[in-house]
């Protein structure tokens, strides 16, 4: 949603949560911890198929070291409070493009995130027919299945009035 | 995708280790460190191993036809 400019550092992950409301309360309570690792926004989407599955994205102010952010106690505790014993793979990248070319088809926004560590294949954007092939590999290995959900909450971090 | 938060190991790095012969999460940990610390990423490591052999087995079947 709002708050992510081009080249913002983004962490994204979808995972199962025992109690979504409790997780969100915990996040608000530990806002300082999130701010200390450079977070400026956390956005939560809720799956339309699985109520306890969420997609969370976190925008960071600086890419000082993505590895320092990932191994910070706040991230581990976030998963622990969510009830996730196993830590899922996390996407780390930056916003490289915001597209509006599919508006005619009812798609409101497409944001392209490019991984910091791997060259993302984005051929399907220019050749949408290839999307079917790309999607067929979702859910294999480290890659999660497609997430279809609704925007639930936006939390602005570190802007207390 | 980052799979091991403790070491910052990526799925790309782990996949290379698996392509080079690692068949267990222990062997992956020995080769690149992923999963050696807190161990909470081992399920993902096993998924990467399974996916590697699944893809390779499909490729072998296609070649055999």
Backbone of each chain as ProteinMPNN parsed JSONL, in Angstrom:
{"seq_chain_A": "XXXXXXXXXXXXXXXXXXXXXXXXXXXXXXXXXXXXXXXXXXXXXXXXXXXXXXXXXXXXXXXXXXXXXXXXXXXXXXXXXXXXXXXXXXXXXXXXXXXXXXXXXXXXXXXXXXXXXXXXXXXXXXXXXXXXXXXXXXXXXXXXXXXXXXXXXXXXXXXXX", "coords_chain_A": {"N_chain_A": [[0.842, -1.152, 0.0], [0.484, 2.316, 0.63], [3.587, 4.126, 1.12], [5.738, 2.658, 0.209], [8.359, 3.418, -1.627], [10.024, 3.623, -4.829], [12.802, 1.497, -4.952], [12.777, 1.073, -2.242], [13.684, -0.966, 0.492], [12.441, -4.15, 0.82], [10.962, -6.637, 2.797], [9.35, -9.709, 2.56], [6.864, -12.142, 3.297], [4.923, -15.111, 3.562], [2.877, -16.807, 5.875], [1.582, -19.149, 8.326], [-0.546, -18.273, 11.045], [-1.277, -18.517, 14.468], [-3.008, -16.859, 15.972], [-4.186, -14.145, 14.594], [-4.929, -11.553, 15.433], [-3.662, -11.343, 17.907], [-1.005, -11.472, 17.085], [-0.805, -9.096, 15.674], [-1.245, -7.232, 17.673], [1.015, -7.695, 19.198], [2.985, -6.847, 17.432], [2.465, -4.11, 17.34], [3.029, -3.436, 19.965], [5.72, -3.894, 20.047], [6.867, -1.995, 18.506], [9.058, -0.281, 18.743], [11.228, -1.994, 18.648], [11.048, -2.872, 16.042], [11.451, -0.475, 14.739], [14.07, -0.044, 15.425], [15.456, -1.753, 13.806], [15.158, -0.549, 11.462], [12.677, -0.578, 10.226], [9.904, 0.871, 8.507], [7.313, 0.612, 7.671], [4.747, -1.786, 8.133], [2.84, -4.101, 6.455], [-0.139, -5.927, 6.348], [-1.703, -8.663, 4.85], [-4.539, -10.696, 4.482], [-5.261, -14.054, 3.87], [-7.719, -15.12, 1.529], [-8.606, -17.662, 1.437], [-7.511, -19.147, 3.507], [-8.004, -18.363, 6.679], [-6.123, -18.081, 8.721], [-3.77, -17.591, 7.517], [-1.287, -15.353, 6.575], [0.068, -12.657, 4.629], [2.853, -10.794, 5.013], [4.41, -7.706, 4.601], [7.348, -5.808, 4.935], [8.633, -2.636, 5.019], [11.819, -1.184, 4.755], [14.042, 1.342, 5.986], [16.736, 1.531, 5.327], [19.244, -0.256, 3.549], [21.231, -1.334, 5.113], [22.342, -3.759, 6.104], [20.915, -6.475, 5.033], [21.043, -8.933, 6.11], [21.605, -8.493, 8.791], [19.2, -7.461, 9.62], [17.507, -9.647, 9.179], [18.446, -11.545, 11.018], [17.882, -10.412, 13.408], [16.693, -10.251, 16.796], [14.046, -9.36, 16.915], [12.774, -10.24, 14.578], [12.87, -13.048, 14.796], [11.385, -13.33, 17.116], [8.965, -12.392, 16.279], [8.074, -14.426, 14.568], [7.912, -16.422, 16.465], [5.905, -15.535, 18.237], [3.848, -15.677, 16.53], [3.372, -18.292, 16.385], [4.774, -19.87, 14.711], [6.819, -22.445, 14.405], [8.578, -23.357, 12.521], [10.605, -21.456, 10.455], [9.617, -19.647, 7.7], [10.713, -19.246, 4.214], [12.056, -16.066, 3.324], [11.427, -13.282, 1.356], [13.67, -10.928, 0.125], [14.082, -7.798, -1.081], [13.828, -5.108, -3.479], [11.634, -2.428, -4.428], [11.125, -2.119, -7.78], [9.573, -1.349, -9.888], [6.432, 0.101, -10.732], [3.492, -0.814, -12.055], [0.89, 0.031, -14.347], [-0.338, -1.005, -16.421], [-2.231, -3.027, -16.605], [-4.682, -2.157, -15.851], [-7.033, -1.978, -17.307], [-7.924, -4.556, -17.305], [-8.907, -4.902, -14.828], [-7.05, -5.086, -12.851], [-5.714, -3.526, -10.125], [-3.192, -2.664, -9.136], [0.194, -3.337, -9.908], [3.092, -4.222, -8.446], [6.504, -4.479, -8.881], [8.888, -6.395, -7.376], [12.303, -6.743, -6.982], [14.597, -9.254, -6.266], [17.31, -8.962, -3.975], [19.423, -10.639, -4.029], [19.208, -12.397, -6.094], [18.689, -12.69, -9.587], [15.672, -11.802, -10.661], [13.317, -13.502, -12.652], [11.493, -11.816, -14.921], [10.139, -11.977, -17.215], [7.553, -12.697, -17.721], [5.982, -10.494, -17.294], [6.113, -8.882, -19.5], [5.3, -10.714, -21.281], [2.56, -11.972, -20.792], [1.377, -14.498, -21.259], [3.22, -16.315, -20.533], [2.971, -16.475, -17.872], [1.486, -18.562, -16.877], [3.194, -20.754, -16.978], [5.159, -19.89, -15.254], [3.728, -19.758, -12.874], [3.244, -22.401, -12.423], [5.388, -23.431, -11.134], [5.286, -22.415, -8.632], [5.272, -22.891, -5.116], [7.071, -24.896, -4.988], [9.984, -26.205, -3.533], [11.772, -23.609, -2.052], [9.919, -21.764, -2.623], [6.877, -20.14, -2.019], [3.346, -21.056, -2.255], [0.907, -19.527, -4.473], [-0.385, -16.515, -3.153], [-3.5, -15.447, -2.326], [-5.232, -12.8, -1.294], [-6.601, -10.322, 0.99], [-6.042, -6.874, 1.612], [-5.283, -5.998, 4.887], [-4.195, -4.538, 7.166], [-2.258, -1.6, 7.803], [0.7, -0.655, 9.265], [2.364, 2.06, 10.53], [5.637, 2.573, 11.34], [7.48, 3.911, 14.04], [6.652, 6.578, 14.069], [5.586, 8.178, 16.166], [3.325, 10.431, 17.624]], "CA_chain_A": [[0.0, 0.0, 0.0], [1.318, 3.493, 0.557], [4.777, 4.073, 1.944], [6.847, 1.986, -0.435], [8.853, 4.133, -2.792], [10.936, 2.834, -5.649], [14.071, 1.133, -4.311], [12.636, 0.755, -0.818], [14.028, -2.351, 0.815], [11.221, -4.843, 1.229], [10.979, -8.039, 3.207], [7.992, -10.229, 2.403], [6.791, -13.532, 3.72], [3.596, -15.53, 3.984], [3.0, -17.871, 6.869], [0.401, -19.41, 9.134], [-0.515, -17.603, 12.342], [-2.283, -19.077, 15.381], [-3.987, -15.829, 16.324], [-3.766, -12.979, 13.815], [-5.082, -10.324, 16.23], [-2.607, -11.324, 18.927], [0.247, -11.143, 16.399], [-0.807, -7.671, 15.315], [-1.056, -6.491, 18.936], [2.433, -7.841, 19.567], [3.767, -5.979, 16.536], [2.291, -2.72, 17.773], [3.705, -3.298, 21.248], [7.167, -3.949, 19.824], [7.166, -1.049, 17.424], [10.413, 0.263, 18.921], [12.168, -3.012, 18.165], [10.989, -2.843, 14.574], [12.082, 0.782, 14.309], [15.523, -0.141, 15.627], [16.067, -2.452, 12.668], [14.965, 0.275, 10.269], [11.358, -0.742, 9.598], [9.062, 2.071, 8.517], [5.919, 0.2, 7.498], [4.432, -3.211, 8.051], [1.514, -4.253, 5.847], [-0.625, -7.295, 6.493], [-2.786, -9.132, 3.991], [-5.096, -11.948, 5.0], [-5.673, -14.965, 2.799], [-9.18, -15.281, 1.426], [-8.915, -19.099, 1.539], [-7.084, -19.667, 4.813], [-8.076, -17.207, 7.583], [-4.952, -17.939, 9.601], [-2.552, -17.388, 6.729], [-1.099, -13.941, 6.268], [1.24, -12.197, 3.891], [3.314, -9.555, 5.647], [5.552, -7.039, 3.964], [7.934, -4.798, 5.818], [9.511, -1.707, 4.314], [12.942, -0.736, 5.595], [14.636, 2.624, 5.599], [18.068, 1.414, 4.753], [19.677, -1.625, 3.26], [22.567, -1.41, 5.734], [22.676, -5.157, 5.907], [19.662, -7.204, 5.135], [21.278, -10.093, 6.974], [21.472, -8.035, 10.184], [17.76, -7.342, 9.888], [16.911, -10.982, 9.227], [18.8, -12.304, 12.212], [17.605, -9.635, 14.617], [15.756, -10.937, 17.703], [12.657, -8.953, 16.641], [12.211, -11.084, 13.515], [12.655, -14.389, 15.352], [10.299, -13.258, 18.092], [7.735, -12.207, 15.481], [7.62, -15.76, 14.16], [7.573, -17.198, 17.665], [4.614, -15.078, 18.758], [2.848, -16.082, 15.538], [3.167, -19.733, 16.503], [5.491, -20.556, 13.622], [8.066, -23.062, 14.856], [9.467, -23.358, 11.355], [10.651, -20.134, 9.834], [9.467, -19.785, 6.248], [11.637, -18.429, 3.426], [11.694, -14.647, 3.292], [11.89, -12.539, 0.188], [14.304, -9.644, 0.429], [14.35, -7.141, -2.357], [13.463, -3.693, -3.548], [10.609, -2.094, -5.409], [11.806, -1.601, -8.973], [8.644, -0.829, -10.883], [5.003, 0.088, -10.417], [2.858, -0.875, -13.379], [-0.549, 0.304, -14.407], [-0.784, -1.391, -17.758], [-3.304, -4.018, -16.602], [-5.873, -1.557, -15.234], [-8.196, -2.309, -18.136], [-8.361, -5.909, -16.966], [-9.404, -4.938, -13.452], [-5.945, -5.189, -11.889], [-5.496, -2.153, -9.646], [-1.778, -2.313, -9.019], [1.227, -4.374, -9.93], [4.393, -3.736, -8.017], [7.544, -5.466, -9.152], [9.988, -6.411, -6.407], [13.439, -7.523, -7.478], [15.398, -9.784, -5.164], [18.636, -8.366, -3.874], [20.468, -11.635, -4.173], [19.027, -13.232, -7.263], [18.07, -11.961, -10.691], [14.317, -12.343, -10.815], [12.816, -13.63, -14.017], [10.272, -11.011, -15.028], [9.717, -12.026, -18.611], [6.106, -12.88, -17.822], [5.299, -9.198, -17.26], [6.007, -8.437, -20.884], [4.661, -11.795, -22.036], [1.679, -12.556, -19.776], [1.054, -15.902, -21.504], [4.218, -17.144, -19.862], [2.676, -16.499, -16.439], [0.986, -19.89, -16.51], [4.355, -21.614, -16.749], [5.817, -19.393, -14.046], [2.94, -20.106, -11.703], [3.244, -23.844, -12.199], [6.501, -23.791, -10.246], [5.059, -21.852, -7.29], [5.021, -23.928, -4.119], [8.137, -25.901, -5.032], [11.21, -25.8, -2.853], [11.671, -22.483, -1.121], [8.936, -20.793, -3.099], [5.531, -20.396, -1.497], [2.263, -21.118, -3.228], [0.369, -18.177, -4.701], [-1.174, -15.991, -2.04], [-4.616, -14.601, -2.757], [-5.792, -12.281, -0.051], [-7.085, -8.94, 1.052], [-5.318, -5.951, 2.46], [-5.921, -5.968, 6.201], [-3.729, -3.45, 8.013], [-0.968, -0.939, 7.55], [1.235, -0.065, 10.489], [3.501, 2.949, 10.325], [6.544, 2.341, 12.464], [8.399, 4.967, 14.457], [6.17, 7.945, 13.851], [4.689, 8.505, 17.282], [3.068, 11.869, 17.765]], "C_chain_A": [[0.897, 1.227, 0.0], [2.582, 3.301, 1.382], [5.954, 3.389, 1.296], [7.235, 2.744, -1.704], [9.728, 3.193, -3.61], [12.246, 2.684, -4.894], [14.0, 1.056, -2.792], [13.046, -0.695, -0.619], [12.788, -3.028, 1.392], [11.534, -6.263, 1.684], [9.544, -8.532, 3.092], [7.969, -11.721, 2.701], [5.338, -13.907, 3.976], [3.712, -16.763, 4.859], [1.701, -18.017, 7.66], [0.551, -18.783, 10.518], [-1.618, -18.199, 13.217], [-3.404, -18.079, 15.652], [-3.534, -14.504, 15.678], [-3.839, -11.695, 14.643], [-3.983, -10.196, 17.281], [-1.261, -10.932, 18.285], [0.319, -9.648, 16.106], [-0.616, -6.8, 16.562], [0.412, -6.535, 19.351], [3.288, -6.905, 18.715], [3.684, -4.521, 16.976], [3.059, -2.449, 19.068], [5.226, -3.229, 21.055], [7.607, -3.055, 18.667], [8.6, -0.513, 17.52], [11.466, -0.708, 18.391], [12.218, -3.026, 16.653], [11.671, -1.581, 14.04], [13.602, 0.682, 14.413], [16.205, -0.907, 14.494], [15.739, -1.736, 11.352], [13.606, 0.158, 9.603], [10.59, 0.575, 9.607], [7.594, 1.751, 8.279], [5.828, -1.325, 7.565], [3.015, -3.298, 7.487], [1.101, -5.717, 5.968], [-1.784, -7.545, 5.52], [-3.258, -10.463, 4.56], [-5.607, -12.79, 3.845], [-7.192, -15.073, 2.738], [-9.574, -16.757, 1.576], [-8.601, -19.651, 2.921], [-7.013, -18.494, 5.802], [-6.836, -17.006, 8.437], [-3.653, -17.77, 8.814], [-2.449, -15.914, 6.361], [0.112, -13.74, 5.374], [1.631, -10.879, 4.548], [4.472, -8.991, 4.837], [6.052, -5.977, 4.929], [8.887, -3.933, 5.007], [10.591, -1.217, 5.261], [13.561, 0.543, 5.056], [15.966, 2.461, 4.881], [18.442, -0.044, 4.562], [21.048, -1.866, 3.88], [23.093, -2.827, 5.64], [21.399, -5.941, 6.115], [19.818, -8.399, 6.066], [21.18, -9.714, 8.454], [19.997, -7.927, 10.564], [17.157, -8.724, 10.087], [17.249, -11.73, 10.515], [18.58, -11.516, 13.501], [16.574, -10.387, 15.476], [14.298, -10.6, 17.393], [12.012, -9.859, 15.592], [11.914, -12.492, 14.046], [11.464, -14.394, 16.307], [8.942, -13.111, 17.392], [7.187, -13.582, 15.066], [7.187, -16.58, 15.365], [6.189, -16.819, 18.177], [3.484, -15.48, 17.801], [2.549, -17.577, 15.614], [3.874, -20.523, 15.426], [6.808, -21.115, 14.155], [9.088, -23.068, 13.727], [9.429, -21.986, 10.712], [10.591, -20.301, 8.315], [10.52, -18.962, 5.505], [11.14, -16.988, 3.356], [12.279, -13.995, 2.049], [12.516, -11.231, 0.657], [14.655, -8.955, -0.877], [13.966, -5.679, -2.325], [12.399, -3.488, -4.617], [11.309, -1.502, -6.625], [10.842, -0.999, -9.999], [7.212, -0.895, -10.356], [4.267, 0.202, -11.743], [1.374, -0.583, -13.304], [-1.143, -0.229, -15.693], [-1.941, -2.386, -17.776], [-4.6, -3.471, -16.01], [-7.15, -1.914, -15.983], [-8.76, -3.674, -17.803], [-8.808, -6.031, -15.524], [-8.302, -5.085, -12.408], [-5.569, -3.781, -11.439], [-4.028, -1.763, -9.628], [-0.904, -3.542, -9.236], [2.52, -3.705, -9.503], [5.402, -4.851, -8.258], [8.642, -5.31, -8.113], [11.109, -7.249, -7.004], [14.302, -7.961, -6.301], [16.784, -9.158, -5.179], [19.722, -9.362, -4.233], [20.337, -12.465, -5.444], [18.367, -12.39, -8.359], [16.702, -12.584, -10.954], [13.926, -12.411, -12.289], [11.517, -12.853, -14.118], [9.751, -10.969, -16.444], [8.197, -12.072, -18.746], [5.354, -11.571, -17.817], [5.089, -8.687, -18.687], [5.301, -9.477, -21.752], [3.738, -12.552, -21.082], [1.336, -14.029, -20.007], [2.02, -16.832, -20.776], [3.932, -17.265, -18.372], [2.211, -17.877, -15.991], [2.146, -20.825, -16.185], [5.062, -21.208, -15.45], [5.056, -19.834, -12.807], [2.976, -21.596, -11.409], [4.38, -24.267, -11.28], [6.335, -23.201, -8.844], [4.742, -22.983, -6.315], [6.059, -25.023, -4.118], [9.361, -25.359, -4.298], [10.992, -24.663, -1.886], [10.533, -21.549, -1.484], [7.537, -21.119, -2.616], [4.506, -20.521, -2.617], [1.746, -19.695, -3.445], [-0.481, -17.766, -3.502], [-2.26, -15.1, -2.626], [-5.291, -14.095, -1.493], [-6.248, -10.849, -0.156], [-6.186, -8.12, 1.967], [-6.043, -5.847, 3.798], [-5.498, -4.756, 7.029], [-2.422, -2.867, 7.516], [-0.512, -0.348, 8.87], [2.431, 0.805, 10.134], [4.38, 2.861, 11.556], [7.366, 3.593, 12.756], [7.943, 6.379, 14.166], [5.162, 8.313, 14.917], [4.53, 10.013, 17.405], [2.998, 12.235, 19.234]], "O_chain_A": [[1.981, 1.184, -0.581], [2.643, 2.42, 2.24], [7.077, 3.521, 1.782], [6.529, 2.709, -2.711], [10.118, 2.119, -3.152], [12.733, 3.63, -4.275], [15.031, 0.982, -2.123], [12.78, -1.547, -1.467], [12.173, -2.531, 2.336], [12.279, -6.991, 1.029], [8.618, -7.828, 3.493], [8.911, -12.455, 2.402], [4.59, -13.112, 4.545], [4.536, -17.645, 4.616], [0.847, -17.131, 7.661], [1.643, -18.765, 11.087], [-2.752, -18.367, 12.769], [-4.587, -18.41, 15.573], [-2.617, -13.842, 16.165], [-2.943, -10.853, 14.578], [-3.446, -9.114, 17.519], [-0.486, -10.168, 18.859], [1.364, -9.018, 16.268], [0.071, -5.78, 16.525], [0.974, -5.535, 19.798], [4.202, -6.252, 19.22], [4.68, -3.797, 16.986], [3.654, -1.386, 19.246], [5.925, -2.573, 21.828], [8.578, -3.332, 17.964], [9.268, -0.318, 16.504], [12.454, -0.308, 17.776], [13.282, -3.172, 16.053], [12.371, -1.616, 13.028], [14.329, 1.247, 13.596], [17.398, -0.726, 14.251], [16.009, -2.254, 10.269], [13.392, 0.726, 8.532], [10.619, 1.31, 10.594], [6.721, 2.537, 8.648], [6.719, -2.042, 7.109], [2.1, -2.641, 7.986], [1.896, -6.624, 5.721], [-2.707, -6.739, 5.399], [-2.459, -11.256, 5.059], [-6.299, -12.295, 2.955], [-7.864, -15.111, 3.768], [-10.741, -17.065, 1.816], [-9.318, -20.505, 3.442], [-6.06, -17.716, 5.764], [-6.531, -15.882, 8.835], [-2.565, -17.803, 9.389], [-3.415, -15.31, 5.894], [1.046, -14.541, 5.365], [0.821, -9.956, 4.627], [5.388, -9.713, 4.442], [5.277, -5.338, 5.64], [9.826, -4.433, 4.388], [10.322, -0.88, 6.414], [13.599, 0.788, 3.85], [16.265, 3.186, 3.932], [18.018, -0.929, 5.305], [21.914, -2.504, 3.281], [24.195, -3.049, 5.138], [20.882, -6.051, 7.227], [18.868, -8.825, 6.722], [20.727, -10.513, 9.275], [19.601, -8.26, 11.681], [16.4, -8.956, 11.03], [16.415, -12.469, 11.039], [19.047, -11.921, 14.565], [15.697, -11.071, 14.948], [13.413, -11.435, 17.577], [10.836, -10.204, 15.708], [10.851, -13.055, 13.783], [10.651, -15.317, 16.313], [7.924, -13.631, 17.849], [5.994, -13.855, 15.199], [6.219, -17.337, 15.299], [5.391, -17.693, 18.515], [2.327, -15.606, 18.202], [1.604, -18.068, 14.996], [3.607, -21.711, 15.243], [7.782, -20.384, 14.337], [10.277, -22.824, 13.93], [8.361, -21.429, 10.459], [11.409, -21.005, 7.724], [11.148, -18.082, 6.093], [9.934, -16.739, 3.333], [13.461, -14.142, 1.739], [11.949, -10.521, 1.487], [15.433, -9.474, -1.678], [13.802, -5.091, -1.257], [12.282, -4.259, -5.569], [12.009, -0.495, -6.513], [11.252, -0.232, -10.871], [6.836, -1.82, -9.636], [4.403, 1.193, -12.461], [0.701, -0.91, -12.326], [-2.295, 0.05, -16.024], [-2.571, -2.586, -18.814], [-5.514, -4.236, -15.701], [-8.204, -2.123, -15.383], [-9.95, -3.921, -18.0], [-9.061, -7.135, -15.042], [-8.586, -5.195, -11.216], [-5.162, -2.947, -12.247], [-3.662, -0.668, -10.054], [-1.235, -4.644, -8.797], [2.977, -2.745, -10.123], [5.183, -6.005, -7.89], [9.248, -4.247, -7.981], [10.867, -8.358, -7.482], [14.687, -7.153, -5.456], [17.35, -8.867, -6.232], [20.804, -8.985, -4.682], [21.276, -13.165, -5.824], [17.582, -11.486, -8.072], [16.59, -13.724, -11.404], [14.18, -11.486, -13.06], [10.537, -13.202, -13.461], [9.021, -10.057, -16.832], [7.621, -11.577, -19.715], [4.215, -11.513, -18.279], [4.039, -8.14, -19.027], [4.774, -9.16, -22.818], [4.079, -13.638, -20.614], [1.033, -14.743, -19.051], [1.689, -17.972, -20.449], [4.567, -18.06, -17.679], [2.5, -18.311, -14.875], [2.082, -21.595, -15.228], [5.498, -22.05, -14.666], [5.656, -20.236, -11.81], [2.761, -22.01, -10.27], [4.335, -25.354, -10.704], [7.157, -23.459, -7.964], [4.024, -23.922, -6.659], [5.959, -25.976, -3.346], [9.716, -24.189, -4.439], [10.134, -24.736, -1.006], [10.218, -20.633, -0.724], [7.062, -22.242, -2.783], [4.759, -20.147, -3.762], [2.095, -18.776, -2.705], [-1.2, -18.58, -2.921], [-1.978, -14.129, -3.328], [-5.851, -14.872, -0.72], [-6.277, -10.251, -1.231], [-5.65, -8.617, 2.958], [-7.255, -5.638, 3.846], [-6.349, -4.026, 7.537], [-1.601, -3.545, 6.898], [-1.261, 0.382, 9.52], [3.389, 0.342, 9.514], [3.915, 3.054, 12.679], [7.877, 4.247, 11.847], [8.768, 7.283, 14.031], [4.034, 8.708, 14.62], [5.499, 10.765, 17.3], [2.789, 13.4, 19.571]]}, "seq_chain_B": "XXXXXXXXXXXXXXXXXXXXXXXXXXXXXXXXXXXXXXXXXXXXXXXXXXXXXXXXXXXXXXXXX", "coords_chain_B": {"N_chain_B": [[15.212, -15.831, -2.301], [15.51, -15.721, 1.192], [16.527, -18.318, 3.159], [17.711, -19.255, 5.481], [17.813, -17.55, 8.322], [19.703, -17.131, 10.26], [22.226, -17.405, 9.073], [21.932, -16.07, 6.741], [21.707, -17.423, 4.404], [20.732, -18.071, 1.048], [18.004, -19.326, -1.023], [19.034, -19.851, -3.479], [21.764, -20.345, -2.989], [21.519, -22.635, -1.391], [20.261, -24.363, -3.163], [22.283, -24.765, -4.997], [24.105, -26.18, -3.469], [22.625, -28.487, -3.072], [22.39, -29.345, -5.697], [24.964, -30.04, -6.056], [25.155, -32.375, -4.734], [24.265, -32.663, -2.044], [22.085, -34.342, 0.141], [20.686, -34.31, 2.465], [19.484, -32.297, 5.248], [21.477, -31.995, 7.061], [23.785, -32.373, 5.578], [23.606, -30.136, 3.971], [23.938, -28.139, 5.883], [26.561, -28.649, 6.622], [27.853, -27.98, 4.278], [27.194, -25.272, 3.621], [26.395, -23.962, 5.86], [23.753, -23.31, 6.33], [20.955, -23.82, 8.36], [22.378, -24.819, 10.448], [22.424, -23.531, 12.853], [19.957, -22.346, 14.62], [18.122, -24.027, 13.503], [15.514, -23.738, 12.591], [14.87, -23.527, 9.961], [14.942, -25.908, 8.721], [12.863, -27.386, 7.645], [12.269, -26.034, 5.293], [14.68, -26.427, 3.978], [14.547, -29.163, 3.541], [12.397, -29.177, 1.818], [13.492, -27.952, -0.404], [15.363, -29.859, -1.163], [13.632, -31.995, -1.785], [12.197, -30.825, -3.891], [14.215, -30.49, -5.762], [14.869, -33.15, -6.449], [12.445, -33.973, -7.38], [12.046, -32.373, -9.657], [14.249, -33.205, -11.165], [13.64, -35.891, -11.512], [11.345, -35.71, -13.063], [12.451, -34.589, -15.348], [14.124, -36.659, -16.168], [12.238, -38.614, -16.775], [10.976, -37.425, -18.96], [13.035, -37.418, -20.806], [13.349, -40.121, -21.183], [11.167, -40.822, -22.629]], "CA_chain_B": [[14.572, -16.025, -1.003], [16.413, -16.068, 2.289], [15.948, -19.483, 3.836], [18.289, -19.379, 6.825], [17.986, -16.187, 8.831], [20.912, -17.054, 11.09], [23.433, -17.253, 8.245], [21.611, -15.284, 5.555], [21.811, -18.269, 3.205], [19.586, -17.939, 0.145], [17.562, -20.556, -1.691], [19.96, -20.05, -4.592], [22.974, -20.986, -2.448], [21.175, -23.985, -0.935], [19.99, -25.178, -4.353], [23.586, -25.141, -5.577], [24.662, -27.231, -2.617], [21.849, -29.696, -3.352], [22.781, -29.78, -7.049], [26.306, -30.627, -5.954], [25.108, -33.696, -4.11], [23.723, -32.76, -0.678], [20.786, -35.019, 0.146], [20.047, -34.136, 3.776], [19.683, -30.947, 5.798], [22.776, -32.015, 7.748], [24.822, -32.167, 4.55], [23.516, -28.717, 3.559], [24.548, -27.36, 6.965], [28.017, -28.828, 6.542], [28.39, -27.349, 3.07], [27.069, -23.802, 3.545], [26.031, -23.408, 7.169], [22.303, -23.119, 6.477], [20.289, -24.796, 9.218], [23.286, -25.34, 11.48], [22.307, -22.801, 14.115], [18.711, -22.589, 15.362], [17.469, -25.178, 12.88], [14.094, -23.509, 12.288], [14.673, -23.494, 8.508], [15.215, -27.232, 8.147], [11.729, -27.844, 6.823], [12.463, -25.436, 3.969], [15.822, -27.103, 3.348], [14.066, -30.454, 3.039], [11.53, -28.893, 0.659], [14.371, -27.661, -1.545], [15.917, -31.161, -1.58], [12.546, -32.74, -2.447], [11.887, -30.19, -5.169], [15.323, -30.768, -6.692], [14.769, -34.508, -6.977], [11.184, -34.049, -8.13], [12.29, -31.759, -10.97], [15.184, -34.056, -11.899], [12.973, -37.128, -11.892], [10.46, -35.369, -14.187], [13.308, -34.376, -16.521], [14.594, -37.98, -16.61], [11.112, -39.295, -17.404], [10.758, -36.808, -20.269], [14.109, -37.856, -21.7], [13.174, -41.544, -21.449], [10.061, -41.023, -23.583]], "C_chain_B": [[15.638, -16.374, 0.032], [15.789, -17.239, 3.046], [16.483, -19.648, 5.254], [18.595, -17.978, 7.342], [19.275, -16.042, 9.635], [22.153, -16.773, 10.242], [23.194, -16.367, 7.026], [21.714, -16.092, 4.276], [20.548, -18.156, 2.356], [19.21, -19.295, -0.459], [18.491, -20.886, -2.848], [21.209, -20.805, -4.111], [22.677, -22.425, -2.033], [20.926, -24.901, -2.134], [21.291, -25.63, -5.009], [24.229, -26.273, -4.79], [23.952, -28.563, -2.894], [22.22, -30.246, -4.739], [24.155, -30.439, -7.036], [26.332, -31.912, -5.127], [24.551, -33.791, -2.706], [22.325, -33.366, -0.718], [20.051, -34.89, 1.474], [20.313, -32.713, 4.282], [21.03, -30.871, 6.522], [23.904, -31.751, 6.739], [24.811, -30.723, 4.041], [24.2, -27.841, 4.606], [26.067, -27.459, 6.914], [28.617, -28.048, 5.379], [28.312, -25.82, 3.099], [26.623, -23.162, 4.857], [24.54, -23.264, 7.39], [21.713, -24.223, 7.355], [21.141, -25.298, 10.367], [23.06, -24.689, 12.833], [20.987, -23.136, 14.829], [17.902, -23.744, 14.769], [16.028, -24.963, 12.469], [13.822, -23.422, 10.785], [14.793, -24.883, 7.89], [14.07, -27.765, 7.297], [11.861, -27.292, 5.394], [13.622, -26.122, 3.24], [15.375, -28.447, 2.767], [13.168, -30.263, 1.819], [12.368, -28.614, -0.593], [14.978, -28.965, -2.076], [14.853, -31.935, -2.364], [12.251, -32.156, -3.817], [12.963, -30.461, -6.203], [15.156, -32.153, -7.305], [13.484, -34.71, -7.764], [11.391, -33.522, -9.552], [13.198, -32.654, -11.798], [14.533, -35.344, -12.357], [12.017, -36.885, -13.055], [11.28, -35.212, -15.467], [13.779, -35.723, -17.067], [13.485, -38.733, -17.332], [10.858, -38.745, -18.801], [11.791, -37.292, -21.275], [13.918, -39.309, -22.116], [12.083, -41.792, -22.482], [10.503, -40.889, -25.035]], "O_chain_B": [[16.53, -17.189, -0.205], [14.655, -17.15, 3.516], [15.769, -20.134, 6.132], [19.512, -17.31, 6.865], [19.866, -14.964, 9.684], [23.023, -15.998, 10.64], [24.143, -15.961, 6.355], [21.8, -15.527, 3.186], [19.435, -18.145, 2.881], [19.975, -20.258, -0.416], [18.712, -22.055, -3.163], [21.65, -21.768, -4.739], [23.475, -23.327, -2.287], [21.326, -26.065, -2.129], [21.383, -26.748, -5.516], [24.815, -27.196, -5.357], [24.581, -29.62, -2.944], [22.346, -31.457, -4.923], [24.47, -31.278, -7.881], [27.398, -32.465, -4.855], [24.372, -34.9, -2.204], [21.484, -32.952, -1.516], [18.903, -35.321, 1.588], [21.224, -32.027, 3.821], [21.646, -29.807, 6.586], [24.844, -31.007, 7.016], [25.857, -30.158, 3.721], [24.946, -26.921, 4.269], [26.771, -26.474, 7.135], [29.728, -27.525, 5.468], [29.241, -25.143, 2.659], [26.49, -21.941, 4.938], [24.101, -23.109, 8.529], [21.944, -25.408, 7.119], [20.686, -26.111, 11.173], [23.463, -25.24, 13.858], [20.923, -24.118, 15.568], [17.093, -24.362, 15.461], [15.37, -25.909, 12.037], [12.673, -23.262, 10.375], [14.75, -25.023, 6.667], [14.291, -28.509, 6.341], [11.596, -27.996, 4.419], [13.55, -26.367, 2.036], [15.764, -28.824, 1.661], [13.174, -31.081, 0.9], [11.992, -28.996, -1.701], [15.094, -29.154, -3.287], [15.116, -32.458, -3.447], [12.076, -32.89, -4.789], [12.665, -30.641, -7.384], [15.282, -32.325, -8.517], [13.432, -35.514, -8.695], [10.965, -34.146, -10.525], [12.962, -32.85, -12.991], [14.821, -35.843, -13.445], [11.88, -37.735, -13.935], [10.86, -35.647, -16.539], [13.83, -35.916, -18.282], [13.718, -39.396, -18.343], [10.559, -39.503, -19.724], [11.477, -37.544, -22.438], [14.266, -39.7, -23.231], [12.063, -42.836, -23.135], [9.686, -41.032, -25.945]]}, "name": "protein", "num_of_chains": 2, "seq": "XXXXXXXXXXXXXXXXXXXXXXXXXXXXXXXXXXXXXXXXXXXXXXXXXXXXXXXXXXXXXXXXXXXXXXXXXXXXXXXXXXXXXXXXXXXXXXXXXXXXXXXXXXXXXXXXXXXXXXXXXXXXXXXXXXXXXXXXXXXXXXXXXXXXXXXXXXXXXXXXXXXXXXXXXXXXXXXXXXXXXXXXXXXXXXXXXXXXXXXXXXXXXXXXXXXXXXXXXXXXXXXXXX"}
